[in-house]
Amino acid sequence: MTSSPSRTASATGPRVVIVGGVAAGMSAATRLRRLDETAQITVLEQGRYVSFANCGLPYYVGGVIADRDSLLLQTPQSLRARFDLDVRVGHEVVAIDRDARTVTAREIASGETVVAAYDHLILATGAAPRMHVDAAPDAAPVVTLRTIDDVDRITAVLAARGEEQGRAVVMGAGFIGLEATENLVHRGLAVTLVQQGTRPMSPLDPEMAAAVMDTLVAHGVDVRTSTTVDAIDAAGVHLSDGTVVTADLVVDARGVAPAAGLARAAGLRIGATGGVVVDGHQRTDDPRIFAVGDAAEKTDAVSGEATLVTMAGLANRHGRAAADVIAWDNGRLDAAPRLAGPALGTAIIGLFDVTVAMVGWSEQRLIAAGREHRVIHTHPTDHAGYYPGAQRMAMKVMVDPLSGLILGAQIVGGNGVDKRIDVIATAMHAGLPAAELAHLELAYAPQYASAKDPLNMVGYVAENLATGVTDSVQWHELPAALAAGATLIDVRSPQEFSAGGIPGSINIPVDALRESIASLPDGELIVHCQVGQRGHTAARILAQLGRPARNLDGGYLTWKAGAAVAAALQPA
Ligand code: FAD
């Protein structure tokens, strides 16, 4: 059967068909309706739900979100009532006819075909699991964690076990794998986390990922890095390290790829990333067709190259942007829509007691790309140390040495990580050089921050590096510097030194440096303290006494985190 989606009696404006009814698709639909009451907007969604809170799914699994209905933000009925949208769930779009300007959808329940004509088509098809694993029929259930149906499957497995503790294997230690792990642990399961890479959260630089590993282990997670799943059968999950792990449930969180099959079949241009190529107005190479959200390529803010960023903020923003362009095309906006800006890749995750946030590029990515950069590590507390409850965080900021612009940042800690990463993302968006962070006037009272906020402190370091007041050496550069004959001076107290130091260092507390100057060995000097601050003071004392020294960036804490990761990577 062939039919057309119904239209409201009053609708006379452009026919807009949106494929995919969650983040980007629904942002486009509701924004367009707010701009154009006449548009005939049809949303075709293959799943049973629209506009659901996919970011909340892991927390429903963990019981943190108790009410399943709270994940369902809208229904076709509520969207009809508020926005006069024609939302068809259970409709999979199977083809686009660009000449006829129609899409063909299959109604999943009946198998019937629906043809919808469009003046503008928005593809908001999201992303889909990148890999597939074949499991034997009698194996534990293997599920992804992307939809309401997925969490229904997971919670059914958990419910069937009742009070009995179960075992789960999670494949992939990226954002969703980690969220799945945390929430399954909350539900009392013993979790084995299998990660192909050398550490969890591979976008994090190694010394920053150490805290992620620590918290996983502290919460009893069996983490298998540099490991893959070979097979899943009734005996359990067969791992490439030769072990077999029994499991009641396997969660496949090994990453996603743009769901661009429909666009590809329609002859639209697909980029090397696998995402649909769009211009700054989210238009594909067919001006009547837009692509938004996880399905579409983004422009990387650091390199200007095409990239993929599968995050909800961008999906919503770009859905809205496509609606603006359509409204502008149809005379419903007075101001021309602005071009979509490049993507910074700002992201945050809470993992047990640790918060991890990042924006822009990592140091490892800059090194791989051969891009010049400076690195700054600091270890501030989120608020004044004298006020109860201060929590330490590790901050890392990558800076372009020529322009002084921020290339990326990573922060790992507890309270206050979120606001620091958001200020850095704002600075990057605005094109503020890192040294300008020193001059930001930020809100301060002791329970919230310090008079010199951690962001101001990063700015001071950036300013000192840019102006040559100080010079630093990174933890991973230290072995080569020492091998070349440098002397490493630990300027912490003797108590700190005896509690643990860097092999080969000598201890001269910062307060004793001036009187020790004559006895320092010839050759390069490197100083370090616990976090880098006393080391900076020591380097300044030495420089002014005629013995310039480099400061070990981030001090003992950064070195220790990096050394621990490096040691773990050594063959046994
Ligand atoms: P989606 O929201 O995935 O929607 C695409 C829709 O298109 C799907 O419902 C799909 O069924 C439908 N569709 C696909 N093909 C067809 C077709 N042929 N016909 C009809 N319908 C079709 N991002 C964050 O920024 N922060 C987070 O904390 C976060 N947590 C997440 C947790 C989980 C478990 C998941 C899965 C994602 C999370 N994300 C998070 C990512 C974020 O949800 C996505 O970036 C965002 O939803 C992308 O929006 P989208 O509209 O492009 O795709």
Residues whose N, C-alpha, C, O or C-beta is under 5 A from the ligand:
A	BS01	FAD	V19 G20 G21 V22 A23 A24 G25 L44 E45 Q46 G47 N54 C55 L57 P58 H91 E92 V93 A124 T125 G126 A127 L145 R146 I176 A259 V292 G293 D294 A295 T310 M311 A312 G313 A315
